[in-house]
Amino acid sequence: MTATVPEVDLGELRKRFDAQLAAFLDRQDPDWPDGAPRGVFTTLHRFVLAGGKRLRPLFCYWGWRGAGGADGTPIVAAAAALELFHAFALIHDDIMDGSDRRRGEPSVHRLFADLHARSAWRGDPASYGRSTALLCGDLCAAWADQLFHECGLTPEEVHQGYGVFATMRTEVIAGQYLDLVSGVGDGSVASALTVVRMKAARYTVTRPLQIGAALAAGSPELLAAMAAFGDPLGDAFQLRDDVLGVFGDPALTGKSILDDLREGKPTVMMALARGSADRAQAQRLKALFGNPELDPDGAAELRAIIVETGALDRIEQMIRVRADAALAALAEAPLTAEAAEVLATLAAETVERHG
């Protein structure tokens, strides 16, 4: 998958998103309730600004530009609001998955659990950590809504985009529930692909693109074209994420390569491995996958089974097919030439990443 690198400086655009996020958080500081401990605020300030690919703001911004919208601070702020919503999703996802690391640092619930333990407070540190992190995630969701409405676009423009924003929120929460259901269900490829589409694909690519286009009064035909591009690309993004969760370099991903295996995360890759395993491999998968005490040797055995069953090769093929479908749809989309060029570059960056 190749794309012509445009002259647009995506790194500079990411810095503009970060500047809007920092400015928004700074505006919240004086309004923090008197008497409320500041640990939640300072933790979220650090978490939101501590890295990340800023993919969702990028897709939102280029959805706007693709619909003919001009560059300006208001669209940068509106797009940055999606990063606050992403923070909500990450914090809650880490609680539900029991993940201790995020972006190379302790996850939010782990930070507060450790604070409880160090302070020798009464009660269960893990429960305190989870409860506090839930509140942190809720606050990020509220802040996302606030920044979106205060971005500086006209009320009419904000209203045009807010319907898609609301749809995205519902899909993410429904997808997270489907993820829970699939974890106790049949573990099939079909159910795993449904989770991929609902929980991650649309909220990573399709809906951000459509939010940006809707803010710029993009036509229904344009929003449909963005779905034709964004859905397969978002699928490819999540399939790559699942591969990196097991085979990635923790120094680049910021997460342990044991978490998904210990959790028994019902990914497409693992469904493929189970479907192609022989009897001995199936027995080892049953014994090792989802074992919370899984050690590095057991993880290495699982990775070997994934490779031996051909599951890894099939996932890579699925990623290529979806990436190619996305680029084919992009070529037909009624976008501005600059936006099409940048989106092709973002597609390559999304699928070929190592972290």
DRENDO-1510 file (C-alpha; in Angstrom, 1 decimal, always signed):
<recs>
REC; n; res; u; v; w
REC; 1; MET; +0.0; +0.0; +0.0 .
REC; 2; THR; +1.6; +3.2; -1.1 .
REC; 3; ALA; +0.6; +6.8; -1.2 .
REC; 4; THR; +2.1; +10.1; -2.4 .
REC; 5; VAL; +3.3; +12.1; +0.5 .
REC; 6; PRO; +1.6; +15.6; +0.3 .
REC; 7; GLU; +3.2; +18.8; +1.3 .
REC; 8; VAL; +0.9; +19.2; +4.3 .
REC; 9; ASP; +2.7; +18.9; +7.6 .
REC; 10; LEU; +0.7; +16.4; +9.6 .
REC; 11; GLY; +3.1; +16.8; +12.5 .
REC; 12; GLU; +2.3; +20.5; +12.7 .
REC; 13; LEU; -1.4; +19.8; +12.5 .
REC; 14; ARG; -1.0; +17.4; +15.5 .
REC; 15; LYS; +0.7; +20.2; +17.4 .
REC; 16; ARG; -2.3; +22.5; +16.7 .
REC; 17; PHE; -4.7; +19.9; +18.1 .
REC; 18; ASP; -2.5; +19.6; +21.2 .
REC; 19; ALA; -2.4; +23.4; +21.6 .
REC; 20; GLN; -6.3; +23.4; +21.5 .
REC; 21; LEU; -6.5; +20.6; +24.1 .
REC; 22; ALA; -4.0; +22.3; +26.4 .
REC; 23; ALA; -5.8; +25.6; +26.1 .
REC; 24; PHE; -9.2; +24.0; +26.8 .
REC; 25; LEU; -7.8; +22.2; +29.9 .
REC; 26; ASP; -6.2; +25.4; +31.1 .
REC; 27; ARG; -9.6; +27.0; +30.9 .
REC; 28; GLN; -11.1; +24.3; +33.2 .
REC; 29; ASP; -8.4; +24.8; +35.9 .
REC; 30; PRO; -9.9; +28.0; +37.5 .
REC; 31; ASP; -13.4; +26.4; +37.5 .
REC; 32; TRP; -12.3; +23.2; +39.3 .
REC; 33; PRO; -14.7; +22.9; +42.3 .
REC; 34; ASP; -13.3; +24.3; +45.6 .
REC; 35; GLY; -12.5; +21.5; +48.0 .
REC; 36; ALA; -12.4; +18.8; +45.4 .
REC; 37; PRO; -9.0; +17.0; +45.3 .
REC; 38; ARG; -7.0; +18.0; +42.3 .
REC; 39; GLY; -5.7; +14.5; +41.6 .
REC; 40; VAL; -8.4; +13.8; +38.9 .
REC; 41; PHE; -7.7; +17.1; +37.1 .
REC; 42; THR; -3.9; +16.8; +37.1 .
REC; 43; THR; -4.1; +13.1; +36.0 .
REC; 44; LEU; -6.4; +13.9; +33.1 .
REC; 45; HIS; -4.3; +16.9; +32.0 .
REC; 46; ARG; -1.3; +14.6; +31.8 .
REC; 47; PHE; -3.1; +11.7; +30.2 .
REC; 48; VAL; -4.8; +13.7; +27.5 .
REC; 49; LEU; -1.6; +15.5; +26.5 .
REC; 50; ALA; +0.8; +12.5; +26.8 .
REC; 51; GLY; +1.1; +11.5; +23.2 .
REC; 52; GLY; -1.2; +9.6; +21.0 .
REC; 53; LYS; -1.5; +9.5; +17.2 .
REC; 54; ARG; -4.4; +12.0; +17.0 .
REC; 55; LEU; -5.9; +10.0; +14.2 .
REC; 56; ARG; -9.5; +10.9; +15.0 .
REC; 57; PRO; -8.9; +14.7; +15.0 .
REC; 58; LEU; -6.9; +14.3; +11.7 .
REC; 59; PHE; -9.7; +12.4; +10.0 .
REC; 60; CYS; -12.2; +15.0; +11.3 .
REC; 61; TYR; -10.2; +17.9; +10.0 .
REC; 62; TRP; -9.7; +16.3; +6.6 .
REC; 63; GLY; -13.3; +15.5; +6.4 .
REC; 64; TRP; -14.0; +19.2; +6.8 .
REC; 65; ARG; -11.4; +20.1; +4.2 .
REC; 66; GLY; -12.6; +17.4; +1.9 .
REC; 67; ALA; -16.0; +19.0; +1.9 .
REC; 68; GLY; -14.5; +22.4; +1.0 .
REC; 69; GLY; -14.1; +23.9; +4.5 .
REC; 70; ALA; -11.2; +26.3; +5.0 .
REC; 71; ASP; -8.5; +25.9; +7.5 .
REC; 72; GLY; -9.0; +27.7; +10.8 .
REC; 73; THR; -8.8; +27.5; +14.6 .
REC; 74; PRO; -12.5; +26.5; +15.0 .
REC; 75; ILE; -12.3; +23.3; +13.0 .
REC; 76; VAL; -9.0; +22.4; +14.7 .
REC; 77; ALA; -10.8; +22.8; +18.1 .
REC; 78; ALA; -13.8; +20.8; +17.0 .
REC; 79; ALA; -11.6; +18.0; +15.8 .
REC; 80; ALA; -9.5; +18.1; +19.0 .
REC; 81; ALA; -12.8; +17.4; +20.9 .
REC; 82; LEU; -12.7; +13.9; +19.5 .
REC; 83; GLU; -9.4; +13.3; +21.3 .
REC; 84; LEU; -11.2; +14.0; +24.6 .
REC; 85; PHE; -13.8; +11.5; +23.6 .
REC; 86; HIS; -11.0; +9.0; +22.7 .
REC; 87; ALA; -9.6; +9.6; +26.2 .
REC; 88; PHE; -12.9; +8.6; +27.7 .
REC; 89; ALA; -13.0; +5.4; +25.6 .
REC; 90; LEU; -9.4; +4.5; +26.5 .
REC; 91; ILE; -9.9; +4.9; +30.2 .
REC; 92; HIS; -13.1; +2.9; +30.3 .
REC; 93; ASP; -11.6; +0.2; +28.0 .
REC; 94; ASP; -8.6; -0.2; +30.2 .
REC; 95; ILE; -10.8; -0.7; +33.2 .
REC; 96; MET; -12.9; -3.4; +31.5 .
REC; 97; ASP; -9.9; -5.1; +30.0 .
REC; 98; GLY; -7.8; -4.9; +33.2 .
REC; 99; SER; -5.0; -3.3; +31.3 .
REC; 100; ASP; -2.2; -1.9; +33.5 .
REC; 101; ARG; -0.4; +0.1; +30.8 .
REC; 102; ARG; -1.4; +2.7; +28.3 .
REC; 103; ARG; +1.0; +4.8; +26.1 .
REC; 104; GLY; +4.0; +3.4; +28.0 .
REC; 105; GLU; +2.6; +4.6; +31.4 .
REC; 106; PRO; +0.4; +3.1; +34.0 .
REC; 107; SER; -3.3; +3.2; +33.0 .
REC; 108; VAL; -5.5; +5.7; +34.9 .
REC; 109; HIS; -7.2; +3.1; +37.1 .
REC; 110; ARG; -3.7; +1.7; +38.0 .
REC; 111; LEU; -2.4; +5.2; +38.9 .
REC; 112; PHE; -5.2; +5.7; +41.4 .
REC; 113; ALA; -5.0; +2.2; +42.8 .
REC; 114; ASP; -1.3; +2.7; +43.4 .
REC; 115; LEU; -2.0; +6.1; +45.0 .
REC; 116; HIS; -4.5; +4.4; +47.4 .
REC; 117; ALA; -2.0; +1.7; +48.3 .
REC; 118; ARG; +0.9; +4.2; +48.9 .
REC; 119; SER; -1.4; +6.3; +51.1 .
REC; 120; ALA; -2.5; +3.3; +53.2 .
REC; 121; TRP; -6.1; +4.4; +52.8 .
REC; 122; ARG; -9.0; +2.2; +54.0 .
REC; 123; GLY; -10.6; -0.2; +51.6 .
REC; 124; ASP; -9.5; -2.0; +48.4 .
REC; 125; PRO; -7.0; -0.1; +46.2 .
REC; 126; ALA; -8.1; -1.8; +43.0 .
REC; 127; SER; -11.8; -0.9; +43.6 .
REC; 128; TYR; -10.8; +2.7; +44.4 .
REC; 129; GLY; -8.7; +2.8; +41.2 .
REC; 130; ARG; -11.5; +1.5; +39.0 .
REC; 131; SER; -14.1; +3.8; +40.5 .
REC; 132; THR; -12.0; +6.9; +40.2 .
REC; 133; ALA; -11.0; +6.1; +36.7 .
REC; 134; LEU; -14.7; +5.7; +35.7 .
REC; 135; LEU; -15.2; +9.2; +36.9 .
REC; 136; CYS; -12.2; +10.4; +34.9 .
REC; 137; GLY; -13.6; +8.8; +31.8 .
REC; 138; ASP; -17.0; +10.4; +32.4 .
REC; 139; LEU; -15.4; +13.8; +32.8 .
REC; 140; CYS; -13.5; +13.4; +29.5 .
REC; 141; ALA; -16.8; +12.5; +27.7 .
REC; 142; ALA; -18.4; +15.7; +29.2 .
REC; 143; TRP; -15.4; +17.8; +28.2 .
REC; 144; ALA; -15.5; +16.5; +24.6 .
REC; 145; ASP; -19.1; +17.7; +24.3 .
REC; 146; GLN; -18.2; +21.0; +25.8 .
REC; 147; LEU; -15.2; +21.6; +23.5 .
REC; 148; PHE; -17.1; +20.6; +20.5 .
REC; 149; HIS; -19.9; +23.1; +21.2 .
REC; 150; GLU; -17.4; +25.9; +22.2 .
REC; 151; CYS; -15.1; +25.4; +19.2 .
REC; 152; GLY; -15.9; +28.7; +17.5 .
REC; 153; LEU; -18.0; +27.4; +14.6 .
REC; 154; THR; -21.4; +28.8; +14.1 .
REC; 155; PRO; -24.3; +27.2; +16.0 .
REC; 156; GLU; -25.7; +26.0; +12.7 .
REC; 157; GLU; -22.4; +24.4; +11.7 .
REC; 158; VAL; -22.1; +22.7; +15.1 .
REC; 159; HIS; -25.6; +21.4; +14.9 .
REC; 160; GLN; -24.9; +19.9; +11.4 .
REC; 161; GLY; -22.0; +17.9; +12.8 .
REC; 162; TYR; -23.5; +17.0; +16.2 .
REC; 163; GLY; -25.9; +14.4; +14.9 .
REC; 164; VAL; -23.0; +12.3; +13.6 .
REC; 165; PHE; -21.1; +13.0; +16.9 .
REC; 166; ALA; -24.0; +11.6; +18.8 .
REC; 167; THR; -24.2; +8.5; +16.6 .
REC; 168; MET; -20.5; +7.9; +17.1 .
REC; 169; ARG; -20.9; +7.9; +20.9 .
REC; 170; THR; -23.8; +5.4; +20.8 .
REC; 171; GLU; -21.9; +3.1; +18.5 .
REC; 172; VAL; -18.8; +3.1; +20.7 .
REC; 173; ILE; -20.8; +2.2; +23.8 .
REC; 174; ALA; -22.8; -0.4; +21.9 .
REC; 175; GLY; -19.6; -1.8; +20.5 .
REC; 176; GLN; -18.0; -2.0; +23.9 .
REC; 177; TYR; -21.0; -4.0; +25.1 .
REC; 178; LEU; -20.8; -6.3; +22.1 .
REC; 179; ASP; -17.1; -6.9; +23.0 .
REC; 180; LEU; -18.2; -8.1; +26.4 .
REC; 181; VAL; -20.8; -10.3; +24.9 .
REC; 182; SER; -18.4; -11.8; +22.4 .
REC; 183; GLY; -16.0; -12.6; +25.3 .
REC; 184; VAL; -18.6; -15.0; +26.7 .
REC; 185; GLY; -20.1; -16.1; +23.4 .
REC; 186; ASP; -19.1; -18.3; +20.5 .
REC; 187; GLY; -15.8; -16.6; +19.7 .
REC; 188; SER; -16.5; -16.7; +16.0 .
REC; 189; VAL; -14.8; -14.7; +13.3 .
REC; 190; ALA; -18.1; -13.1; +12.4 .
REC; 191; SER; -18.8; -11.9; +15.9 .
REC; 192; ALA; -15.3; -10.6; +16.3 .
REC; 193; LEU; -15.6; -8.7; +13.0 .
REC; 194; THR; -18.9; -7.1; +14.2 .
REC; 195; VAL; -17.1; -5.8; +17.3 .
REC; 196; VAL; -14.3; -4.5; +15.2 .
REC; 197; ARG; -16.7; -2.5; +13.1 .
REC; 198; MET; -18.8; -1.2; +16.0 .
REC; 199; LYS; -16.3; -0.6; +18.7 .
REC; 200; ALA; -13.3; +0.7; +16.8 .
REC; 201; ALA; -13.5; +1.1; +13.0 .
REC; 202; ARG; -16.3; +3.6; +12.6 .
REC; 203; TYR; -15.2; +5.7; +15.6 .
REC; 204; THR; -11.6; +5.8; +14.4 .
REC; 205; VAL; -12.1; +6.7; +10.8 .
REC; 206; THR; -15.7; +6.9; +9.4 .
REC; 207; ARG; -17.5; +9.0; +12.0 .
REC; 208; PRO; -14.6; +11.5; +12.4 .
REC; 209; LEU; -14.5; +12.0; +8.6 .
REC; 210; GLN; -18.3; +12.4; +8.5 .
REC; 211; ILE; -18.4; +14.8; +11.5 .
REC; 212; GLY; -15.9; +17.0; +9.7 .
REC; 213; ALA; -17.8; +16.8; +6.4 .
REC; 214; ALA; -21.2; +17.4; +8.2 .
REC; 215; LEU; -19.8; +20.5; +10.0 .
REC; 216; ALA; -19.0; +21.9; +6.5 .
REC; 217; ALA; -22.5; +21.0; +5.2 .
REC; 218; GLY; -21.2; +18.1; +3.1 .
REC; 219; SER; -23.8; +16.3; +1.0 .
REC; 220; PRO; -25.3; +12.9; +1.8 .
REC; 221; GLU; -23.4; +11.5; -1.2 .
REC; 222; LEU; -20.1; +12.8; +0.3 .
REC; 223; LEU; -20.9; +11.3; +3.7 .
REC; 224; ALA; -21.7; +8.0; +2.0 .
REC; 225; ALA; -18.4; +8.1; +0.1 .
REC; 226; MET; -16.6; +8.7; +3.4 .
REC; 227; ALA; -18.2; +5.6; +4.8 .
REC; 228; ALA; -17.1; +3.5; +1.8 .
REC; 229; PHE; -13.5; +4.7; +2.5 .
REC; 230; GLY; -13.6; +4.8; +6.3 .
REC; 231; ASP; -15.3; +1.5; +7.1 .
REC; 232; PRO; -12.8; -0.9; +5.5 .
REC; 233; LEU; -9.9; +1.4; +6.6 .
REC; 234; GLY; -11.2; +1.4; +10.2 .
REC; 235; ASP; -11.5; -2.4; +10.1 .
REC; 236; ALA; -7.9; -2.7; +8.8 .
REC; 237; PHE; -6.8; -0.3; +11.6 .
REC; 238; GLN; -8.3; -2.5; +14.3 .
REC; 239; LEU; -7.0; -5.7; +12.8 .
REC; 240; ARG; -3.5; -4.2; +12.8 .
REC; 241; ASP; -4.1; -3.1; +16.4 .
REC; 242; ASP; -5.0; -6.7; +17.4 .
REC; 243; VAL; -1.8; -8.0; +15.7 .
REC; 244; LEU; +0.3; -5.4; +17.5 .
REC; 245; GLY; -1.3; -6.4; +20.8 .
REC; 246; VAL; +0.3; -9.8; +20.5 .
REC; 247; PHE; +3.3; -9.4; +18.2 .
REC; 248; GLY; +4.1; -5.7; +18.6 .
REC; 249; ASP; +7.1; -4.1; +20.4 .
REC; 250; PRO; +5.9; -2.7; +23.8 .
REC; 251; ALA; +8.4; +0.1; +23.4 .
REC; 252; LEU; +6.5; +1.3; +20.4 .
REC; 253; THR; +2.9; +0.3; +21.3 .
REC; 254; GLY; +3.1; +1.4; +25.0 .
REC; 255; LYS; +1.2; -1.8; +26.0 .
REC; 256; SER; +2.2; -5.2; +27.2 .
REC; 257; ILE; +2.0; -8.0; +24.6 .
REC; 258; LEU; +0.6; -10.2; +27.4 .
REC; 259; ASP; -2.6; -8.3; +28.2 .
REC; 260; ASP; -4.7; -9.4; +25.3 .
REC; 261; LEU; -3.6; -13.0; +25.7 .
REC; 262; ARG; -4.2; -13.0; +29.5 .
REC; 263; GLU; -7.6; -11.4; +29.1 .
REC; 264; GLY; -8.6; -13.8; +26.4 .
REC; 265; LYS; -9.5; -10.9; +24.1 .
REC; 266; PRO; -11.9; -12.3; +21.4 .
REC; 267; THR; -10.1; -11.0; +18.3 .
REC; 268; VAL; -10.5; -12.1; +14.7 .
REC; 269; MET; -6.9; -13.4; +14.8 .
REC; 270; MET; -7.6; -15.7; +17.8 .
REC; 271; ALA; -10.9; -16.9; +16.2 .
REC; 272; LEU; -8.9; -17.8; +13.1 .
REC; 273; ALA; -6.3; -19.6; +15.1 .
REC; 274; ARG; -9.0; -21.7; +16.9 .
REC; 275; GLY; -10.7; -22.5; +13.7 .
REC; 276; SER; -7.5; -23.9; +12.1 .
REC; 277; ALA; -5.9; -25.5; +15.1 .
REC; 278; ASP; -5.4; -29.3; +15.2 .
REC; 279; ARG; -6.3; -31.2; +18.4 .
REC; 280; ALA; -3.0; -30.6; +20.2 .
REC; 281; GLN; -3.0; -26.9; +19.3 .
REC; 282; ALA; -6.6; -26.5; +20.4 .
REC; 283; GLN; -5.8; -28.0; +23.8 .
REC; 284; ARG; -3.0; -25.7; +24.3 .
REC; 285; LEU; -5.1; -22.7; +23.2 .
REC; 286; LYS; -7.7; -23.7; +25.7 .
REC; 287; ALA; -5.1; -24.0; +28.4 .
REC; 288; LEU; -3.2; -20.8; +27.7 .
REC; 289; PHE; -5.5; -18.3; +26.1 .
REC; 290; GLY; -7.3; -16.3; +28.8 .
REC; 291; ASN; -5.1; -17.5; +31.6 .
REC; 292; PRO; -4.5; -14.5; +33.9 .
REC; 293; GLU; -1.3; -16.1; +35.1 .
REC; 294; LEU; +0.1; -16.5; +31.5 .
REC; 295; ASP; +3.9; -16.0; +31.5 .
REC; 296; PRO; +6.2; -15.0; +28.7 .
REC; 297; ASP; +7.0; -18.6; +27.8 .
REC; 298; GLY; +3.3; -19.4; +27.5 .
REC; 299; ALA; +2.7; -16.3; +25.4 .
REC; 300; ALA; +5.5; -17.3; +23.1 .
REC; 301; GLU; +3.8; -20.7; +22.7 .
REC; 302; LEU; +0.5; -19.0; +21.8 .
REC; 303; ARG; +2.3; -16.8; +19.3 .
REC; 304; ALA; +3.8; -19.8; +17.7 .
REC; 305; ILE; +0.4; -21.5; +17.4 .
REC; 306; ILE; -1.0; -18.4; +15.8 .
REC; 307; VAL; +1.7; -18.5; +13.2 .
REC; 308; GLU; +1.6; -22.2; +12.6 .
REC; 309; THR; -2.2; -22.2; +12.1 .
REC; 310; GLY; -1.8; -19.6; +9.4 .
REC; 311; ALA; -3.9; -17.1; +11.4 .
REC; 312; LEU; -1.3; -14.4; +11.3 .
REC; 313; ASP; -1.0; -14.7; +7.5 .
REC; 314; ARG; -4.7; -14.6; +7.0 .
REC; 315; ILE; -5.1; -11.5; +9.2 .
REC; 316; GLU; -2.4; -9.7; +7.1 .
REC; 317; GLN; -4.3; -10.7; +4.0 .
REC; 318; MET; -7.5; -9.3; +5.5 .
REC; 319; ILE; -5.7; -6.1; +6.3 .
REC; 320; ARG; -4.4; -5.7; +2.7 .
REC; 321; VAL; -7.8; -6.4; +1.2 .
REC; 322; ARG; -9.5; -3.8; +3.3 .
REC; 323; ALA; -6.8; -1.2; +2.8 .
REC; 324; ASP; -7.0; -1.7; -0.9 .
REC; 325; ALA; -10.8; -1.4; -0.8 .
REC; 326; ALA; -10.5; +1.8; +1.1 .
REC; 327; LEU; -8.1; +3.3; -1.4 .
REC; 328; ALA; -10.3; +2.3; -4.3 .
REC; 329; ALA; -13.3; +4.0; -2.6 .
REC; 330; LEU; -11.2; +7.1; -1.9 .
REC; 331; ALA; -10.3; +7.3; -5.6 .
REC; 332; GLU; -14.0; +7.7; -6.4 .
REC; 333; ALA; -14.9; +10.0; -3.6 .
REC; 334; PRO; -16.0; +13.6; -4.4 .
REC; 335; LEU; -13.4; +15.2; -2.3 .
REC; 336; THR; -11.0; +18.1; -2.8 .
REC; 337; ALA; -7.8; +16.9; -4.4 .
REC; 338; GLU; -5.7; +18.0; -1.4 .
REC; 339; ALA; -7.9; +16.1; +1.0 .
REC; 340; ALA; -7.8; +12.9; -1.1 .
REC; 341; GLU; -4.0; +13.0; -1.2 .
REC; 342; VAL; -3.7; +13.5; +2.5 .
REC; 343; LEU; -6.2; +10.8; +3.3 .
REC; 344; ALA; -4.3; +8.3; +1.2 .
REC; 345; THR; -1.2; +9.1; +3.2 .
REC; 346; LEU; -3.2; +8.7; +6.5 .
REC; 347; ALA; -4.5; +5.4; +5.2 .
REC; 348; ALA; -1.0; +4.1; +4.8 .
REC; 349; GLU; +0.1; +5.5; +8.1 .
REC; 350; THR; -2.9; +3.9; +9.8 .
REC; 351; VAL; -2.4; +0.4; +8.4 .
REC; 352; GLU; +1.4; +0.1; +8.3 .
REC; 353; ARG; +2.1; +1.5; +11.7 .
REC; 354; HIS; +4.2; -0.4; +14.4 .
REC; 355; GLY; +2.9; +1.4; +17.4 .
</recs>
